[in-house]
Amino acid sequence: MLNKAFAKTLREVRAKRGLSQEALSFQTDLHRTYISQLERGLKSPSLETLNQLCKALGISKSAFLKKVELEEKHHATS
Amino acid sequence: MLNKAFAKTLREVRAKRGLSQEALSFQTDLHRTYISQLERGLKSPSLETLNQLCKALGISKSAFLKKVELEEKHHATS
């Protein structure tokens, strides 16, 4: 499922950058609660939110979505 | 600007597929008016909408966003 794949990718990329949800919240101006909801697959982001997150995480939107697609594929076959 | 780059990419990919806005509307269950607004940069899509559009257009989300990024770059330097 897209939300879940997005959630897992966001958690992983954020952790790899050594950023807390608080730090990412500060850098994106998105509420920490909202980031937490995104990371649990409870909310679906807009393209604009994806853009803000990717900028703060130093990853291109296309590279981020490539990771999301790998997660989706993983779940489709497992 | 992201909305404009997305709009241009959507118009171009749809045209390349030889699909009308009506046909894309039918295949995605998105309203034709909404697709028209997306293609003029008046609306910003959700990740879920991007997903539906890409499925109907037969392109991966990451490949679509790669094109969007090229548009953004083009506008940033022109």
Backbone of each chain as nested JSON, in Angstrom:
{
  "chains": [
    {"id": "A", "residues": [
      {"number": 1, "name": "MET", "atoms": {"N": [0.839, -1.202, 0.0], "CA": [0.0, 0.0, 0.0], "C": [0.884, 1.267, 0.0]}},
      {"number": 2, "name": "LEU", "atoms": {"N": [0.461, 2.231, -0.793], "CA": [1.302, 3.414, -0.996], "C": [1.634, 4.155, 0.303]}},
      {"number": 3, "name": "ASN", "atoms": {"N": [0.629, 4.391, 1.139], "CA": [0.882, 5.129, 2.394], "C": [1.91, 4.426, 3.268]}},
      {"number": 4, "name": "LYS", "atoms": {"N": [1.793, 3.109, 3.342], "CA": [2.705, 2.321, 4.176], "C": [4.121, 2.351, 3.595]}},
      {"number": 5, "name": "ALA", "atoms": {"N": [4.215, 2.246, 2.287], "CA": [5.533, 2.274, 1.631], "C": [6.165, 3.651, 1.802]}},
      {"number": 6, "name": "PHE", "atoms": {"N": [5.353, 4.687, 1.681], "CA": [5.851, 6.043, 1.904], "C": [6.324, 6.195, 3.346]}},
      {"number": 7, "name": "ALA", "atoms": {"N": [5.515, 5.71, 4.281], "CA": [5.821, 5.805, 5.712], "C": [7.162, 5.159, 6.035]}},
      {"number": 8, "name": "LYS", "atoms": {"N": [7.345, 3.943, 5.526], "CA": [8.57, 3.212, 5.837], "C": [9.785, 3.934, 5.232]}},
      {"number": 9, "name": "THR", "atoms": {"N": [9.632, 4.42, 4.018], "CA": [10.729, 5.125, 3.353], "C": [11.094, 6.391, 4.125]}},
      {"number": 10, "name": "LEU", "atoms": {"N": [10.087, 7.131, 4.564], "CA": [10.353, 8.369, 5.309], "C": [11.1, 8.048, 6.605]}},
      {"number": 11, "name": "ARG", "atoms": {"N": [10.622, 7.054, 7.339], "CA": [11.306, 6.661, 8.595], "C": [12.763, 6.312, 8.318]}},
      {"number": 12, "name": "GLU", "atoms": {"N": [12.966, 5.51, 7.259], "CA": [14.321, 5.029, 6.969], "C": [15.26, 6.15, 6.53]}},
      {"number": 13, "name": "VAL", "atoms": {"N": [14.792, 6.995, 5.624], "CA": [15.656, 8.071, 5.123], "C": [15.956, 9.058, 6.253]}},
      {"number": 14, "name": "ARG", "atoms": {"N": [14.945, 9.378, 7.062], "CA": [15.165, 10.297, 8.188], "C": [16.188, 9.708, 9.167]}},
      {"number": 15, "name": "ALA", "atoms": {"N": [16.03, 8.426, 9.482], "CA": [16.943, 7.789, 10.432], "C": [18.365, 7.777, 9.873]}},
      {"number": 16, "name": "LYS", "atoms": {"N": [18.468, 7.496, 8.56], "CA": [19.791, 7.449, 7.929], "C": [20.482, 8.823, 8.014]}},
      {"number": 17, "name": "ARG", "atoms": {"N": [19.7, 9.895, 8.0], "CA": [20.271, 11.236, 8.109], "C": [20.564, 11.597, 9.563]}},
      {"number": 18, "name": "GLY", "atoms": {"N": [20.164, 10.725, 10.489], "CA": [20.383, 11.011, 11.907], "C": [19.512, 12.143, 12.429]}},
      {"number": 19, "name": "LEU", "atoms": {"N": [18.349, 12.34, 11.781], "CA": [17.438, 13.41, 12.198], "C": [16.307, 12.84, 13.054]}},
      {"number": 20, "name": "SER", "atoms": {"N": [15.945, 13.562, 14.093], "CA": [14.754, 13.204, 14.868], "C": [13.523, 13.768, 14.151]}},
      {"number": 21, "name": "GLN", "atoms": {"N": [12.345, 13.286, 14.537], "CA": [11.113, 13.865, 13.984], "C": [11.056, 15.359, 14.306]}},
      {"number": 22, "name": "GLU", "atoms": {"N": [11.518, 15.719, 15.491], "CA": [11.529, 17.132, 15.893], "C": [12.407, 17.963, 14.952]}},
      {"number": 23, "name": "ALA", "atoms": {"N": [13.589, 17.445, 14.659], "CA": [14.519, 18.182, 13.802], "C": [13.933, 18.33, 12.39]}},
      {"number": 24, "name": "LEU", "atoms": {"N": [13.325, 17.252, 11.9], "CA": [12.723, 17.307, 10.562], "C": [11.543, 18.275, 10.559]}},
      {"number": 25, "name": "SER", "atoms": {"N": [10.793, 18.265, 11.631], "CA": [9.672, 19.181, 11.781], "C": [10.161, 20.628, 11.707]}},
      {"number": 26, "name": "PHE", "atoms": {"N": [11.236, 20.895, 12.42], "CA": [11.797, 22.247, 12.458], "C": [12.246, 22.678, 11.06]}},
      {"number": 27, "name": "GLN", "atoms": {"N": [12.893, 21.763, 10.34], "CA": [13.443, 22.105, 9.023], "C": [12.382, 22.249, 7.942]}},
      {"number": 28, "name": "THR", "atoms": {"N": [11.236, 21.609, 8.134], "CA": [10.207, 21.62, 7.089], "C": [9.051, 22.55, 7.415]}},
      {"number": 29, "name": "ASP", "atoms": {"N": [8.966, 22.983, 8.667], "CA": [7.78, 23.735, 9.11], "C": [6.524, 22.871, 9.075]}},
      {"number": 30, "name": "LEU", "atoms": {"N": [6.694, 21.566, 9.08], "CA": [5.536, 20.664, 9.223], "C": [5.453, 20.29, 10.707]}},
      {"number": 31, "name": "HIS", "atoms": {"N": [4.263, 20.128, 11.202], "CA": [4.081, 19.804, 12.619], "C": [4.629, 18.406, 12.918]}},
      {"number": 32, "name": "ARG", "atoms": {"N": [5.271, 18.268, 14.078], "CA": [5.852, 16.972, 14.427], "C": [4.786, 15.876, 14.455]}},
      {"number": 33, "name": "THR", "atoms": {"N": [3.606, 16.221, 14.911], "CA": [2.507, 15.252, 14.947], "C": [2.17, 14.768, 13.531]}},
      {"number": 34, "name": "TYR", "atoms": {"N": [2.192, 15.69, 12.593], "CA": [1.897, 15.335, 11.201], "C": [2.981, 14.409, 10.648]}},
      {"number": 35, "name": "ILE", "atoms": {"N": [4.238, 14.714, 10.951], "CA": [5.331, 13.845, 10.503], "C": [5.185, 12.455, 11.117]}},
      {"number": 36, "name": "SER", "atoms": {"N": [4.822, 12.422, 12.376], "CA": [4.596, 11.133, 13.041], "C": [3.466, 10.363, 12.357]}},
      {"number": 37, "name": "GLN", "atoms": {"N": [2.405, 11.071, 11.983], "CA": [1.287, 10.416, 11.283], "C": [1.704, 9.913, 9.903]}},
      {"number": 38, "name": "LEU", "atoms": {"N": [2.518, 10.712, 9.215], "CA": [3.027, 10.275, 7.901], "C": [3.871, 9.01, 8.067]}},
      {"number": 39, "name": "GLU", "atoms": {"N": [4.674, 8.97, 9.109], "CA": [5.584, 7.835, 9.319], "C": [4.851, 6.581, 9.792]}},
      {"number": 40, "name": "ARG", "atoms": {"N": [3.599, 6.749, 10.197], "CA": [2.798, 5.569, 10.55], "C": [1.786, 5.23, 9.458]}},
      {"number": 41, "name": "GLY", "atoms": {"N": [1.844, 5.956, 8.354], "CA": [0.943, 5.65, 7.235], "C": [-0.484, 6.09, 7.493]}},
      {"number": 42, "name": "LEU", "atoms": {"N": [-0.664, 6.994, 8.471], "CA": [-2.018, 7.442, 8.828], "C": [-2.458, 8.626, 7.986]}},
      {"number": 43, "name": "LYS", "atoms": {"N": [-1.479, 9.329, 7.427], "CA": [-1.798, 10.468, 6.566], "C": [-1.111, 10.264, 5.228]}},
      {"number": 44, "name": "SER", "atoms": {"N": [-1.716, 10.822, 4.207], "CA": [-1.16, 10.762, 2.859], "C": [-0.638, 12.147, 2.504]}},
      {"number": 45, "name": "PRO", "atoms": {"N": [0.61, 12.255, 2.058], "CA": [1.157, 13.589, 1.803], "C": [0.703, 14.165, 0.471]}},
      {"number": 46, "name": "SER", "atoms": {"N": [0.783, 15.465, 0.367], "CA": [0.633, 16.118, -0.929], "C": [2.007, 16.099, -1.607]}},
      {"number": 47, "name": "LEU", "atoms": {"N": [2.013, 16.389, -2.896], "CA": [3.287, 16.479, -3.616], "C": [4.14, 17.596, -3.007]}},
      {"number": 48, "name": "GLU", "atoms": {"N": [3.501, 18.656, -2.565], "CA": [4.209, 19.778, -1.962], "C": [4.884, 19.356, -0.646]}},
      {"number": 49, "name": "THR", "atoms": {"N": [4.181, 18.553, 0.151], "CA": [4.768, 18.049, 1.397], "C": [5.954, 17.135, 1.098]}},
      {"number": 50, "name": "LEU", "atoms": {"N": [5.785, 16.26, 0.107], "CA": [6.897, 15.401, -0.314], "C": [8.1, 16.262, -0.684]}},
      {"number": 51, "name": "ASN", "atoms": {"N": [7.839, 17.338, -1.407], "CA": [8.9, 18.246, -1.831], "C": [9.634, 18.855, -0.63]}},
      {"number": 52, "name": "GLN", "atoms": {"N": [8.883, 19.322, 0.353], "CA": [9.48, 19.926, 1.556], "C": [10.331, 18.908, 2.303]}},
      {"number": 53, "name": "LEU", "atoms": {"N": [9.77, 17.697, 2.458], "CA": [10.491, 16.646, 3.186], "C": [11.794, 16.296, 2.466]}},
      {"number": 54, "name": "CYS", "atoms": {"N": [11.709, 16.147, 1.148], "CA": [12.893, 15.741, 0.386], "C": [13.977, 16.819, 0.441]}},
      {"number": 55, "name": "LYS", "atoms": {"N": [13.566, 18.066, 0.38], "CA": [14.548, 19.15, 0.482], "C": [15.28, 19.08, 1.811]}},
      {"number": 56, "name": "ALA", "atoms": {"N": [14.514, 18.892, 2.887], "CA": [15.121, 18.848, 4.221], "C": [16.005, 17.607, 4.383]}},
      {"number": 57, "name": "LEU", "atoms": {"N": [15.64, 16.532, 3.696], "CA": [16.39, 15.277, 3.829], "C": [17.537, 15.185, 2.82]}},
      {"number": 58, "name": "GLY", "atoms": {"N": [17.621, 16.154, 1.924], "CA": [18.713, 16.149, 0.951], "C": [18.632, 14.99, -0.027]}},
      {"number": 59, "name": "ILE", "atoms": {"N": [17.427, 14.72, -0.499], "CA": [17.231, 13.638, -1.477], "C": [16.25, 14.164, -2.523]}},
      {"number": 60, "name": "SER", "atoms": {"N": [16.446, 13.762, -3.768], "CA": [15.515, 14.223, -4.803], "C": [14.183, 13.492, -4.645]}},
      {"number": 61, "name": "LYS", "atoms": {"N": [13.122, 14.135, -5.125], "CA": [11.797, 13.508, -5.063], "C": [11.787, 12.192, -5.834]}},
      {"number": 62, "name": "SER", "atoms": {"N": [12.462, 12.174, -6.979], "CA": [12.449, 10.947, -7.794], "C": [13.197, 9.814, -7.092]}},
      {"number": 63, "name": "ALA", "atoms": {"N": [14.302, 10.13, -6.437], "CA": [15.06, 9.1, -5.716], "C": [14.256, 8.588, -4.52]}},
      {"number": 64, "name": "PHE", "atoms": {"N": [13.568, 9.493, -3.865], "CA": [12.721, 9.087, -2.731], "C": [11.622, 8.143, -3.223]}},
      {"number": 65, "name": "LEU", "atoms": {"N": [10.982, 8.504, -4.322], "CA": [9.884, 7.671, -4.831], "C": [10.377, 6.342, -5.387]}},
      {"number": 66, "name": "LYS", "atoms": {"N": [11.612, 6.323, -5.849], "CA": [12.209, 5.054, -6.273], "C": [12.24, 4.093, -5.074]}},
      {"number": 67, "name": "LYS", "atoms": {"N": [12.616, 4.62, -3.925], "CA": [12.638, 3.805, -2.704], "C": [11.226, 3.362, -2.308]}},
      {"number": 68, "name": "VAL", "atoms": {"N": [10.274, 4.277, -2.462], "CA": [8.878, 3.936, -2.157], "C": [8.415, 2.796, -3.065]}},
      {"number": 69, "name": "GLU", "atoms": {"N": [8.784, 2.879, -4.337], "CA": [8.381, 1.837, -5.296], "C": [8.996, 0.48, -4.938]}},
      {"number": 70, "name": "LEU", "atoms": {"N": [10.23, 0.496, -4.456], "CA": [10.865, -0.762, -4.034], "C": [10.11, -1.346, -2.852]}},
      {"number": 71, "name": "GLU", "atoms": {"N": [9.676, -0.496, -1.929], "CA": [8.863, -0.965, -0.794], "C": [7.532, -1.549, -1.27]}},
      {"number": 72, "name": "GLU", "atoms": {"N": [6.906, -0.863, -2.217], "CA": [5.624, -1.342, -2.747], "C": [5.802, -2.712, -3.393]}},
      {"number": 73, "name": "LYS", "atoms": {"N": [6.894, -2.865, -4.149], "CA": [7.168, -4.129, -4.842], "C": [7.41, -5.236, -3.82]}},
      {"number": 74, "name": "HIS", "atoms": {"N": [8.182, -4.899, -2.805], "CA": [8.49, -5.853, -1.741], "C": [7.206, -6.399, -1.122]}},
      {"number": 75, "name": "HIS", "atoms": {"N": [6.257, -5.482, -0.871], "CA": [5.015, -5.915, -0.218], "C": [4.092, -6.656, -1.173]}},
      {"number": 76, "name": "ALA", "atoms": {"N": [4.184, -6.303, -2.456], "CA": [3.328, -6.974, -3.438], "C": [3.729, -8.429, -3.618]}},
      {"number": 77, "name": "THR", "atoms": {"N": [5.027, -8.726, -3.38], "CA": [5.502, -10.084, -3.653], "C": [5.672, -10.917, -2.382]}},
      {"number": 78, "name": "SER", "atoms": {"N": [5.536, -10.261, -1.199], "CA": [5.738, -11.033, 0.037], "C": [4.4, -11.441, 0.648]}}
    ]},
    {"id": "B", "residues": [
      {"number": 1, "name": "MET", "atoms": {"N": [8.606, 26.523, -10.473], "CA": [7.663, 26.222, -9.384], "C": [7.097, 24.814, -9.562]}},
      {"number": 2, "name": "LEU", "atoms": {"N": [6.955, 24.138, -8.438], "CA": [6.582, 22.719, -8.486], "C": [5.261, 22.474, -9.219]}},
      {"number": 3, "name": "ASN", "atoms": {"N": [4.229, 23.234, -8.902], "CA": [2.922, 23.023, -9.551], "C": [3.015, 23.183, -11.061]}},
      {"number": 4, "name": "LYS", "atoms": {"N": [3.758, 24.18, -11.503], "CA": [3.899, 24.449, -12.934], "C": [4.689, 23.335, -13.615]}},
      {"number": 5, "name": "ALA", "atoms": {"N": [5.738, 22.872, -12.951], "CA": [6.554, 21.789, -13.513], "C": [5.737, 20.507, -13.58]}},
      {"number": 6, "name": "PHE", "atoms": {"N": [4.948, 20.262, -12.543], "CA": [4.071, 19.092, -12.551], "C": [3.049, 19.214, -13.684]}},
      {"number": 7, "name": "ALA", "atoms": {"N": [2.465, 20.393, -13.817], "CA": [1.445, 20.636, -14.836], "C": [1.981, 20.353, -16.239]}},
      {"number": 8, "name": "LYS", "atoms": {"N": [3.156, 20.894, -16.509], "CA": [3.741, 20.734, -17.843], "C": [4.056, 19.255, -18.115]}},
      {"number": 9, "name": "THR", "atoms": {"N": [4.589, 18.586, -17.108], "CA": [4.924, 17.171, -17.269], "C": [3.666, 16.347, -17.533]}},
      {"number": 10, "name": "LEU", "atoms": {"N": [2.61, 16.629, -16.785], "CA": [1.364, 15.876, -16.975], "C": [0.824, 16.082, -18.39]}},
      {"number": 11, "name": "ARG", "atoms": {"N": [0.786, 17.326, -18.835], "CA": [0.315, 17.613, -20.199], "C": [1.139, 16.848, -21.227]}},
      {"number": 12, "name": "GLU", "atoms": {"N": [2.454, 16.893, -21.05], "CA": [3.336, 16.268, -22.038], "C": [3.213, 14.746, -22.057]}},
      {"number": 13, "name": "VAL", "atoms": {"N": [3.216, 14.134, -20.878], "CA": [3.131, 12.666, -20.825], "C": [1.769, 12.204, -21.35]}},
      {"number": 14, "name": "ARG", "atoms": {"N": [0.709, 12.902, -20.982], "CA": [-0.628, 12.541, -21.47], "C": [-0.694, 12.664, -22.994]}},
      {"number": 15, "name": "ALA", "atoms": {"N": [-0.154, 13.761, -23.52], "CA": [-0.19, 13.959, -24.974], "C": [0.618, 12.869, -25.684]}},
      {"number": 16, "name": "LYS", "atoms": {"N": [1.756, 12.516, -25.109], "CA": [2.605, 11.48, -25.705], "C": [1.879, 10.137, -25.765]}},
      {"number": 17, "name": "ARG", "atoms": {"N": [0.999, 9.911, -24.802], "CA": [0.217, 8.671, -24.79], "C": [-0.992, 8.757, -25.734]}},
      {"number": 18, "name": "GLY", "atoms": {"N": [-1.21, 9.945, -26.294], "CA": [-2.365, 10.124, -27.183], "C": [-3.686, 10.07, -26.441]}},
      {"number": 19, "name": "LEU", "atoms": {"N": [-3.655, 10.439, -25.148], "CA": [-4.884, 10.418, -24.343], "C": [-5.455, 11.832, -24.219]}},
      {"number": 20, "name": "SER", "atoms": {"N": [-6.766, 11.934, -24.313], "CA": [-7.426, 13.213, -24.028], "C": [-7.598, 13.345, -22.518]}},
      {"number": 21, "name": "GLN", "atoms": {"N": [-7.893, 14.544, -22.052], "CA": [-8.199, 14.728, -20.627], "C": [-9.395, 13.856, -20.231]}},
      {"number": 22, "name": "GLU", "atoms": {"N": [-10.351, 13.735, -21.13], "CA": [-11.533, 12.9, -20.867], "C": [-11.131, 11.445, -20.662]}},
      {"number": 23, "name": "ALA", "atoms": {"N": [-10.263, 10.947, -21.534], "CA": [-9.847, 9.543, -21.44], "C": [-9.082, 9.307, -20.14]}},
      {"number": 24, "name": "LEU", "atoms": {"N": [-8.211, 10.25, -19.792], "CA": [-7.441, 10.113, -18.55], "C": [-8.37, 10.203, -17.344]}},
      {"number": 25, "name": "SER", "atoms": {"N": [-9.346, 11.065, -17.431], "CA": [-10.35, 11.19, -16.376], "C": [-11.074, 9.858, -16.173]}},
      {"number": 26, "name": "PHE", "atoms": {"N": [-11.462, 9.25, -17.265], "CA": [-12.183, 7.974, -17.216], "C": [-11.32, 6.885, -16.582]}},
      {"number": 27, "name": "GLN", "atoms": {"N": [-10.041, 6.863, -16.954], "CA": [-9.152, 5.806, -16.463], "C": [-8.735, 5.997, -15.009]}},
      {"number": 28, "name": "THR", "atoms": {"N": [-8.789, 7.222, -14.517], "CA": [-8.313, 7.476, -13.156], "C": [-9.447, 7.694, -12.164]}},
      {"number": 29, "name": "ASP", "atoms": {"N": [-10.669, 7.902, -12.68], "CA": [-11.783, 8.29, -11.816], "C": [-11.577, 9.657, -11.179]}},
      {"number": 30, "name": "LEU", "atoms": {"N": [-10.694, 10.464, -11.782], "CA": [-10.563, 11.86, -11.357], "C": [-11.427, 12.699, -12.294]}},
      {"number": 31, "name": "HIS", "atoms": {"N": [-11.997, 13.746, -11.768], "CA": [-12.877, 14.582, -12.591], "C": [-12.056, 15.295, -13.666]}},
      {"number": 32, "name": "ARG", "atoms": {"N": [-12.646, 15.414, -14.862], "CA": [-11.913, 16.057, -15.952], "C": [-11.541, 17.499, -15.595]}},
      {"number": 33, "name": "THR", "atoms": {"N": [-12.411, 18.165, -14.874], "CA": [-12.131, 19.545, -14.452], "C": [-10.896, 19.591, -13.546]}},
      {"number": 34, "name": "TYR", "atoms": {"N": [-10.792, 18.603, -12.676], "CA": [-9.637, 18.539, -11.765], "C": [-8.352, 18.295, -12.564]}},
      {"number": 35, "name": "ILE", "atoms": {"N": [-8.41, 17.399, -13.551], "CA": [-7.236, 17.138, -14.401], "C": [-6.843, 18.415, -15.151]}},
      {"number": 36, "name": "SER", "atoms": {"N": [-7.838, 19.114, -15.644], "CA": [-7.57, 20.384, -16.332], "C": [-6.899, 21.381, -15.383]}},
      {"number": 37, "name": "GLN", "atoms": {"N": [-7.354, 21.424, -14.137], "CA": [-6.744, 22.339, -13.15], "C": [-5.313, 21.925, -12.824]}},
      {"number": 38, "name": "LEU", "atoms": {"N": [-5.09, 20.613, -12.713], "CA": [-3.726, 20.122, -12.48], "C": [-2.821, 20.528, -13.636]}},
      {"number": 39, "name": "GLU", "atoms": {"N": [-3.336, 20.409, -14.86], "CA": [-2.522, 20.697, -16.047], "C": [-2.279, 22.191, -16.242]}},
      {"number": 40, "name": "ARG", "atoms": {"N": [-3.003, 23.028, -15.512], "CA": [-2.744, 24.461, -15.56], "C": [-2.012, 24.933, -14.316]}},
      {"number": 41, "name": "GLY", "atoms": {"N": [-1.661, 23.996, -13.446], "CA": [-0.912, 24.373, -12.246], "C": [-1.76, 25.069, -11.197]}},
      {"number": 42, "name": "LEU", "atoms": {"N": [-3.079, 24.921, -11.327], "CA": [-3.982, 25.599, -10.386], "C": [-4.232, 24.755, -9.145]}},
      {"number": 43, "name": "LYS", "atoms": {"N": [-4.008, 23.438, -9.27], "CA": [-4.193, 22.538, -8.137], "C": [-2.906, 21.772, -7.928]}},
      {"number": 44, "name": "SER", "atoms": {"N": [-2.691, 21.401, -6.686], "CA": [-1.52, 20.616, -6.321], "C": [-1.998, 19.203, -5.99]}},
      {"number": 45, "name": "PRO", "atoms": {"N": [-1.39, 18.184, -6.599], "CA": [-1.894, 16.825, -6.376], "C": [-1.417, 16.247, -5.047]}},
      {"number": 46, "name": "SER", "atoms": {"N": [-2.147, 15.261, -4.576], "CA": [-1.648, 14.437, -3.475], "C": [-0.776, 13.341, -4.08]}},
      {"number": 47, "name": "LEU", "atoms": {"N": [-0.008, 12.679, -3.224], "CA": [0.801, 11.547, -3.7], "C": [-0.108, 10.456, -4.274]}},
      {"number": 48, "name": "GLU", "atoms": {"N": [-1.277, 10.3, -3.681], "CA": [-2.236, 9.292, -4.15], "C": [-2.737, 9.636, -5.565]}},
      {"number": 49, "name": "THR", "atoms": {"N": [-3.0, 10.913, -5.805], "CA": [-3.429, 11.339, -7.144], "C": [-2.307, 11.109, -8.154]}},
      {"number": 50, "name": "LEU", "atoms": {"N": [-1.09, 11.454, -7.773], "CA": [0.062, 11.2, -8.643], "C": [0.126, 9.712, -8.996]}},
      {"number": 51, "name": "ASN", "atoms": {"N": [-0.105, 8.88, -8.005], "CA": [-0.075, 7.435, -8.195], "C": [-1.127, 6.977, -9.215]}},
      {"number": 52, "name": "GLN", "atoms": {"N": [-2.347, 7.495, -9.06], "CA": [-3.429, 7.122, -9.984], "C": [-3.106, 7.564, -11.406]}},
      {"number": 53, "name": "LEU", "atoms": {"N": [-2.6, 8.8, -11.531], "CA": [-2.27, 9.33, -12.853], "C": [-1.171, 8.492, -13.51]}},
      {"number": 54, "name": "CYS", "atoms": {"N": [-0.133, 8.18, -12.737], "CA": [1.002, 7.434, -13.292], "C": [0.576, 6.03, -13.721]}},
      {"number": 55, "name": "LYS", "atoms": {"N": [-0.283, 5.407, -12.939], "CA": [-0.775, 4.073, -13.319], "C": [-1.499, 4.139, -14.655]}},
      {"number": 56, "name": "ALA", "atoms": {"N": [-2.375, 5.126, -14.801], "CA": [-3.142, 5.265, -16.04], "C": [-2.241, 5.616, -17.22]}},
      {"number": 57, "name": "LEU", "atoms": {"N": [-1.166, 6.339, -16.944], "CA": [-0.267, 6.781, -18.016], "C": [0.837, 5.758, -18.292]}},
      {"number": 58, "name": "GLY", "atoms": {"N": [0.907, 4.72, -17.481], "CA": [1.914, 3.68, -17.706], "C": [3.333, 4.185, -17.484]}},
      {"number": 59, "name": "ILE", "atoms": {"N": [3.52, 4.96, -16.438], "CA": [4.85, 5.468, -16.105], "C": [5.011, 5.349, -14.593]}},
      {"number": 60, "name": "SER", "atoms": {"N": [6.22, 5.059, -14.141], "CA": [6.427, 4.965, -12.695], "C": [6.411, 6.367, -12.083]}},
      {"number": 61, "name": "LYS", "atoms": {"N": [6.078, 6.426, -10.804], "CA": [6.059, 7.717, -10.101], "C": [7.454, 8.352, -10.11]}},
      {"number": 62, "name": "SER", "atoms": {"N": [8.473, 7.522, -9.942], "CA": [9.837, 8.072, -9.897], "C": [10.239, 8.631, -11.266]}},
      {"number": 63, "name": "ALA", "atoms": {"N": [9.865, 7.943, -12.342], "CA": [10.203, 8.436, -13.685], "C": [9.437, 9.733, -13.985]}},
      {"number": 64, "name": "PHE", "atoms": {"N": [8.202, 9.775, -13.54], "CA": [7.409, 10.992, -13.74], "C": [8.061, 12.164, -13.002]}},
      {"number": 65, "name": "LEU", "atoms": {"N": [8.459, 11.922, -11.748], "CA": [9.047, 13.012, -10.957], "C": [10.42, 13.417, -11.472]}},
      {"number": 66, "name": "LYS", "atoms": {"N": [11.106, 12.481, -12.103], "CA": [12.38, 12.826, -12.749], "C": [12.13, 13.899, -13.822]}},
      {"number": 67, "name": "LYS", "atoms": {"N": [11.055, 13.71, -14.579], "CA": [10.695, 14.697, -15.606], "C": [10.294, 16.03, -14.962]}},
      {"number": 68, "name": "VAL", "atoms": {"N": [9.568, 15.944, -13.851], "CA": [9.184, 17.166, -13.138], "C": [10.433, 17.915, -12.676]}},
      {"number": 69, "name": "GLU", "atoms": {"N": [11.4, 17.176, -12.166], "CA": [12.64, 17.805, -11.694], "C": [13.407, 18.477, -12.833]}},
      {"number": 70, "name": "LEU", "atoms": {"N": [13.381, 17.863, -14.012], "CA": [14.034, 18.481, -15.169], "C": [13.346, 19.795, -15.526]}},
      {"number": 71, "name": "GLU", "atoms": {"N": [12.028, 19.801, -15.441], "CA": [11.272, 21.044, -15.685], "C": [11.621, 22.104, -14.649]}},
      {"number": 72, "name": "GLU", "atoms": {"N": [11.701, 21.686, -13.389], "CA": [12.035, 22.643, -12.326], "C": [13.406, 23.248, -12.58]}},
      {"number": 73, "name": "LYS", "atoms": {"N": [14.355, 22.386, -12.97], "CA": [15.729, 22.827, -13.222], "C": [15.751, 23.815, -14.393]}},
      {"number": 74, "name": "HIS", "atoms": {"N": [15.002, 23.46, -15.43], "CA": [14.921, 24.298, -16.619], "C": [14.463, 25.7, -16.262]}},
      {"number": 75, "name": "HIS", "atoms": {"N": [13.429, 25.762, -15.402], "CA": [12.897, 27.063, -15.036], "C": [13.799, 27.822, -14.083]}},
      {"number": 76, "name": "ALA", "atoms": {"N": [14.535, 27.058, -13.267], "CA": [15.439, 27.708, -12.307], "C": [16.596, 28.398, -13.031]}},
      {"number": 77, "name": "THR", "atoms": {"N": [16.959, 27.876, -14.202], "CA": [18.148, 28.408, -14.896], "C": [17.772, 29.31, -16.066]}},
      {"number": 78, "name": "SER", "atoms": {"N": [16.488, 29.39, -16.408], "CA": [16.11, 30.208, -17.567], "C": [15.581, 31.569, -17.129]}}
    ]}
  ]
}
